[in-house]
């Protein structure tokens, strides 16, 4: 499926991207996963405070086909570990805070398991 960008669409200042393969996220991306296969999303390198990335499972199959969020050298929730989204229809926003905490996760939609 690859990546499809929606041009001229302003959805609360997000850059909406449809993804069916692994993807290198950019600041302000709203990544919509098709989740028909496992996907790797790499968070941006050298983030600044308040940089954000939103990931949504629009395919509804992240329980079977997990999305692994690669931290790209930064922490996620103060841990030096990658994150896994394994809930169908889940939406998670990653917002960069600082070097100590790294990316902070906010669950916008819990989805179903």
HELIX and SHEET records of a PDB file:
SHEET    1   A 6 UNK A   3  UNK A   5  0                                        
SHEET    2   A 6 UNK A  15  UNK A  19 -1                                        
SHEET    3   A 6 UNK A  29  UNK A  33  1                                        
SHEET    4   A 6 UNK A  52  UNK A  57  1                                        
SHEET    5   A 6 UNK A  91  UNK A  98 -1                                        
SHEET    6   A 6 UNK A 102  UNK A 109 -1                                        
SHEET    1   B 4 UNK A  23  UNK A  24  0                                        
SHEET    2   B 4 UNK A  39  UNK A  42  1                                        
SHEET    3   B 4 UNK A  67  UNK A  70  1                                        
SHEET    4   B 4 UNK A  83  UNK A  85 -1                                        
END                                                                             
